Amino acid sequence: MPWLELSLTIRAEQQPRAEEALDDLGALSVTLQDADAETPDEQAIFEPGVGELPLWPTITLNALFEEGTDRRGLSEALGDLLPWLEPDQLQFRDVADEDWERAWMDQFKPMPFGKRLWIYPWNIEPPADEDIVVVRLDPGLAFGSGTHPTTALCLQWLDSLDLKGKTITDFGCGSGILAIAALKLGAASAVGVDNDPQALTASADNAERNDVADRLAVYLPDDLVAEPADVFIANILAGPLGELAPTFAAAAKPGAPFAISGILLGQEHELLARYAEWFDELRVDTQEDWVRISGKRRS
């Protein structure tokens, strides 16, 4: 079914009350975006601090309502709830319904990473080729599909390793794509760790689809009981990467290859200094504006 979208441009301090008013009037969803997006005044917000909720100075709220919602009545009711609102701050448009998951799957094509590894969507049959290693994902379940540069950097790194018979820990496993790729590349077993239970479910489901479920164990961070791994990888944000460096060092065997990503260009210098306490042979690789740091656990 089609939807009615109401867009409302406001100042940051007006956001809580405006969002509450839209909810009260029956909005099915409300999303926030920078009102200056795609202009010279656009501001990027990458990684908030703990307990912070940074907002742009000027915000556009996009609220979806059911088809047939009375636009005039909605405008008048919103004006009653938000007396400071001006009519020219409101914009309406009809939004066609779409199967977003199907549309996304139609755009998700097979992708190579390194010399052997390929990621295939579940709806495309890979060729019968003994020289390639295929991971198949259901985009509807995945939080990581290889399309983001940080995931690509990690997959390329895994493809470069000899993983036969090794154990691996994937911290921040999301869809499980990295752990599953390692298993398909020859690892004996893998541990996936994530603080989101839904990510653990997605990892387990994707492992089942790739016939490696019996070799993947998934844990919340507080439940992790695994022994130090032969290989360690973490694709999360720079802040947690810095905080968790001692934990990651303890999770990797002496001499273990390791890689971390989720790092923006410019953030790598502090992390290099931090990880030099436990890891050797540190190197930096980049893709677009993102960084991967790799090395080996000090023996």
N, C-alpha and C positions, 0 to 999 in steps of 0.2 A: 504494500500500500504506500502511496505517496505521503509526504510529511510537509508540515509548514515549519519553516525555519525563521526565527526571529533573531536578528543580530542587534546588539546594543553596545555602543562604545561609551566607556566610562573611565573615570580615574581609579587608580588602584585602591584608594581608601573607600571607594563606593562599592567595591566588589562584593564584600560579604552580604550587605543588605540587598543588593540587586540580585545576587544568586538566590538568596532566600525567597525574594518576591517571585522570581520565576518558578521556583519549586512550588510555592504556594498556589500559583495559578495553573499548575498541572503540567509543567515541562517534563517531558520524558527523559531528557538528558540536557546537561549544560556543560559546554566546553569553553576553555579560556585560551586566548591567543594574543600575541603582541599586536596591538592596533597599528603599530608602525612596521609590521612585517613586510619584507621586500621593499623597504625604503632605506635611505641612508641612515635613518634614526633607529633602525632595528637593533634590538639588544638581545644577545644570546645569554641564556641562563643554563649553565651546564650542570653544576654539582652543588646543591645547597648544603650548608652546614647542618649538623644535627639540630633538630627542632626549628629550623628556619623554613619559611614559606615565601621565597622571593617572588615578586610580581613585577611586571613591567609598569612604568609610570602610567601608561594609557592601555586599557585592556578592551578587547572585543569579546563579549559573551555571545555564544551561539547556542540558542535554545531550540530544541525540537518539540513540536506539538503535533497532535493528531490532525490528519487531514480534515478539513471542514471547520476547524477552530475559527471563531469569529474574530477577524483581525481588528476591527474597530472596537469590539468589546474588550479584547485583550489589551489594546493600547490604552483604553480608558481605565481599566482596572490597574494596569501597571502604573499609570499616572497617579492614581489614588494612593498606591503603596509607596511610590517614589516621587514625592512632590517636586523635587529638583529636576526631574527628567524633562527634557525638551523633545517635542515631536520629531525633530530632525535627527535625533540620536537613534531612532528606530528604523530598521529596514526589514522587510518581509520578502521571502522568496519560497517558491514551491521546490521541494527536493524529491526527485524520483526515487522510488524504492529500488534497491539493488542487493543482490546476493554478494555481500562484500567478501566473504570467504572464497566464493567461486571466482570473483573478479581477481582476487589476490593470487589464487592458484593459477589462473590463466597467465599471469605475469611472471610466475615463478618457474624459471626454466632450468634445465640441468647446468651445473656450474663446476668447472675443474679447479682443483686446488693442489698445486705442485705437480708432480709427475704421474701420480697414480690415482689420487683421490678425486672422486666426483660426488656431488650432492644432487640427488634426483627427487623431484616431487613425487608423491605417492601415485599420482594419476598418470605418470609417464613410465613406460616399461624401458629399462636400460638395455643396451645391447649385450649379447652374450660374448663378452670379451674378457679373457683371463688376465689381461695385462692391466685392468683397471679395478679399483676398489670402490664400491658404490654404497653410499649411505642414503637411505630413502626416508623422507620426512613427510608427515602430514602437516601442512601449513596451518590447519585449524588447531593443532595442538602445540605448535612450536613457538617458543620465545626467541629462538635463534635459528636462522636458516642459512647462514653463510653470506647473506646479502650485505651485512654490515662489515665495514673494514676491519673492526677488531676481531670478529669471528673469522674472517678470511685470513688474517694474519696468523691466528692460532691454528687454523686448519693447515695452512701451508707449512707451519713449523712441525706439526705432527707428521705430515707427509715426508718430511726430511729425515725423520728418525728411524732407527731400526727398533721397532717395538716388540718384536717376536718374544713371547714369553714374559713380558714385563708387566708390572702392576702400575696403575696410573690413578692419580687423584685429580678430579676436575672440580675446582672450587668455584661456585657460582654457575652451576651446570645448566640452568635454564631449560632448554629443550632436550638437553643431553647430547647435543650434536658433537661436542668434542670428545666426550667419553666414548660414545658409540663409534665415532671415526677411529679412535685409538684401538678399540676392540676389533673393528673390521680390518685395521692395518696390522693386526697380529698380536696385540696385547692380550695377556692371559686373563686379566680381570681389571675392573675399574670401579672406582668409588666416585659417585656424584654427590656434591654437597650444595645445598641452597637453602636460604632462609624463607623461601616461599613454598608452602606445601603443594601449590598448584604446579610449580616447576618440577617438583619431584614426581608428581603424577605424569606430567608430560614426558619426562625423561624415561620413566618406566614403560609408558605406552610406546614411545618411539623405539626403545630397546626391543620390545616384543615384536614390533613390525620388522626389525632388522635381524631377528633371530639371535640376539645376544643377551636376552633378558637374564639368562642364568649366570652371566658373568658380570652383571652390573648391580651394585648395591647403592641405594640412595639414602641420604641422611640429612636431617636438619643439623646445623652446626653444633648445637648442644648435645646431639645424640651420637656424634661421630666417634667411633671406637676403632677405626682402621689403623693398621701398622703404617709406619713411614713407607712411602711409595718409591718405586724405581724411577718414576717420571711424575712431575707435578706441573699443573697448569691452572691458571686463574684468569678469568676474563670478567672483571668487575670494574669498579670505579677507582680513580687514583687515591681518593681519601682512604677507603677501606684497605686498599693495597698497602698503603704506608702503615696503617695501624696493625695490620695482620701479618706483617713481615716475620716476626718471631714465630708465630703460629705456623706459617708456611715453611719456615726453615725446619721446624720440628717435624713437619709432615713429609719431608723429602729425605731419602736416604743419602748418606755421603756419596758424592759423585753423581747424584741424580740430575739429569737435564731438567730445567725448569723454564717456564715462560709465563709472563704476566702481560695482560693487555687491558683495554678499556681506558687507555691513557691518552689524553690530548697532547698535541705538540706543545712543548713548553713545560709540561708537568713531569717529564722524564728525568730531569736533572736531580730533583730532590729524591726521587725513587731510586735512582742509581746510587746515590750516596747512602741511602737507607739500606739497600740490599747488599751493598759491598761488605757489610759486616758478616754476612753468612754465605754469600755466593761469589764465585769466581767466573772469569771469562765472560763478563757482562758485555752484551752488544745490543744495539738499538736498530730496529727495522721500522720503516714507516709505510703507511698507505693512506693517501689523502691527508687528513689532519690528525691521524691516529698513529699510535706508537705501540710496538711490542718490544719488551725487554726480555732477553733470554740469557741463559748461562748455565752454570752447574753448581750444585750444592758443594760447599767446601768439604773436603775429606778430613 
